[in-house]
Amino acid sequence: MFWVPLLLLAWAIAGIAGLRLCRAAVREAAAAGDGAGGRRGLTLYEAAFLSGGPARVADLTLVAMARQRRLLLAHTGWATVVDPRGRDDMERTVIGAIGPEGQSPIAPVRKAAATAEAVRALAERLVCAGLAVREGDGRTVAQALRRMRLAVPAVAGLAAVALLMPVPSPMPRPLVALWFALPLAFTLGCLAIARFELSPASPWASPAGQRLLASASRAAAGDTDDDRAYLTSVAVRGVHAVGEPQVRAAFAHREPRVEW
């Protein structure tokens, strides 16, 4: 009966992962009705953060300033300041990150801007409003789904160990495999249900934030202001939405994603 402790461990892994997923789903369902009810539409910076986090806010700021000809983005991955007067905290942060010489590679500017106080303050406001989730708290649906996906190979690995160990057992191995199939089916079933019932469009946005993001995308589609629609598309989709080849080439010189 050497396989029984392995079976209990498999059930423990599957059960804990399933419990975390259920708790995260209930928590986000409760949050879906909180806040943002009478709130107006998202600002561009808010939409960028909810879609792609701090790095997306930095990207949006760079693209917006470049579109207004107050910043030049070269295809070589360098940014040059044309107008040193920032119109808001984020623009002043980007200009400060470029430095007093007025020219810098884009990658370190993105990193510095994404970790700046202006982005942290924006994140805190969105979290307090119930529109964003705090990264790293381990309580979101996206994080719970990742743990559930890890539980599948863990349970399968325990089953393989139990079946392949050369230890005599009074129970036939096919029956042992059947016992291990139960926790494996549980984890796969949870993932299947989550695929249809839970679809976190962004790891940064709460359900309320995701609804506002969807509204912002629909509003941008029918917006007659080309600049606003263009920047909203960049905020929601990232630099992939940029049409200018030179600007897209400039952002190809990247550093790893920044956490906040």
N, C-alpha and C positions, 0 to 999 in steps of 0.2 A: 504493500500500500504506500510505497514511496511517492507515488504520484499525487496523493491526496493533498499534502501541503502545497504542491505546485498548483493544484486546482484551486485551493483556497486563495492563494496569492493572485491567481488570474482573476478570480471573482472580485477580490479586493481592488485590483487595478481598474477593472471594468466598472465596478460600482462607484468608486470615488470619482472617476472621470464622468460617469453619467450624472452623478449628483451635482458636480460642479457645473455641468452643462445646463441642467435643469434650473439650478439657482441663478445662473447668469441670465437664462431666458426669462425667468420670472422677474428678475431685477430690471431688465431692460423693458419688459412689458409694462411694469409699473411706472417706469420712467417715461414711457411713451405718452402718458397722459399728463405729465408734469411739465410746467413751464412752457414757454414759447407759444402759449395759446393765443395771447393778444399781441404777440411780437410782430413787428414789421419785417420786411425781407432782410436777408443777410447782406452785409457789406461784402465787398470783394475779398478783403483780407479774411473775414470770417468764413466765407465759402472756400477759400484756398486752404485754410487750416483744417476745416472739417473734411475736406476731400483728400488732402495729402500731407497734413501735419506741418511742422515748422519749415521744412525745406521748401514746400510748395508756396508758403507765404513769401519766402525770400525770392523764389523764382518769379512769382507774380510781380513783386516790386521791381525787379530788374527789367522784366518785359515791359511793364507799364511805363517806366522811365525811359526805356529805349524807344518805345512807340511815340512818346512825346518829345523825342529828340533832346532829352536832357541827360542822356547817357548813351554812349556808343558801345555796342557789343560786337567785338570783332570775331570773325570765324576762327581765329587762332585761340580763342578762349580768354581774351582779355577784355576788361571793362574800363572805359575812360569817361570821366565826369565832364559833362559839358556845362551843366548848371549846378553849382555847388549849394544851392538853396533848396533844402528838402521841404516838401509841403506837409509832411506828417512825420510821426515818430519812425515809421518803417523806412521812409526815404532817407531821413537823417541817419538812421542806423547803417543803411547801405553805403551812403557817402562816407560816413566815418570808417566803415570797414575797408573801403577802397584806400583810404589813407590820404595824407596831405599832398602827395605827389599827383593825385588825381588819376592814377592808373594802377591796375592790379589784375592778376589772374582772377577769373570768375569763381573757381572752386573755393579758395579760402574766403572770398566775400560771402558766398552762399553759407558756408559753415559758420562764419562769425554772425551773420544776420539771423540765421535760424536759431542760434543760441542766445540772442540778445534779449534784454529785458523787455523790449516792446512786444516780442513774440510770446514771452512768458506771461506778460500781463494779458495779452489777447487770449491765451489758452485758459488762464484762470477765470476770465470773464465768461468764456463759453462753458467751462465746467460748472461754474456757479449757476449759469442760466439753464443747465440741464441739456445743453446741446452737444457737449463733447464729453468724452470719457477720459479719465486720467490714465495716461500710458504707464504700463508697468504695475498696475494695482492687481493684476491677475483675476479680475472679476468680469471681464467683458465676454460676450458670446464668441468673438473671434478667438480669444485666448483659450476659452473652454473647448472650442472645436479643435484647436491645435493639440490640446492634451488628449482629446478623444481619439484623434488620428494616431497619436503616439501609442495609445493603449492597444490598438489593433495589432501592430507587430509585436508588442510585448506579450499579449495573450497567445498569439500564434507561436512565439518563441518558446514560451513555457510549455505549450502543448508538444512542440517538437522535442524538447528536452525529455518530457515524460515518456514519449513514444520511442525515443532512440536510445535511452539509457539501457545498457545490458544488465538489467536487474530483473530477476524472475518476479512475476506478479500473478496472483490467483485470478485476476480479472483479465479477460482477453483484451488485446490492444485495440481492436476496433471499438469496444465498449468504452475504453479509456478515451479514445479520440472523440467519441460521442459526448462524453461528459465535458470535454474541453470545447466542444462545438457550441455549447450553451453560452458561456461568457463571450465567445467570439461572435456569435449571432447577436448577442445583446449590444455589443459595441458597434457592429455593422448596422444594426437596426437603428440605433441612436443617430449615427451619421446619416443614414438614409432619410430619417424624419427631419433632421436638422437641415438637410439640403433643400427640402421643399418648404419647411416652415420658418427657418431662420436663415437669412442671407445678409450678413453684415456687409453692406456695400462699402463701408469705410471703417477701418479700425479706430478712427479718431472720432467719428460722429456717433452720438446716441440715436435712438430711433426718432426722437423729435428733430434732431439735427439732420438726419437723413431725409426726413420729409421736407424740411426747408431747402435742402440741397436740390431735391427733385423739383421743387417749385421754382428755384432759381434757374435751373437748367431749362425748364419750360418757358419761363419768362424771357430768358436770353434768346431762345429760338424765335420768339415773336417780337423782339426788341428792334425798333427802327434806328436806334443809336448804334452805329457800327462799332465804335470804340468800346462801349459798354458790353455789347454782345461778345466781342472778341476777347476782352479781358475776363469776362465771366467764363468763357470756354476754357481759357488758360487756367483759371482758378480751379475749375472742376476737373479738367482732364490733364492738366500739366502742360509742360513745354511741347508735348506731342501735338497739341492743338495749334502751335505757332506755325504760321504759313511761310514766313521768310526763311529761306534756306540758310542765310548767314547767321541768323539768330539761333536756329536749331543747331547749327554747327558749333556755335559758341558754347552752348550748354552740353555739348558732347564731352567736354573736358570736365569730368565730375569727380567728386570724392564720395566716400560711403555715406549713406543716409544718416541724418543727424537725429538723435533722440532728444527729448526735452524733459 
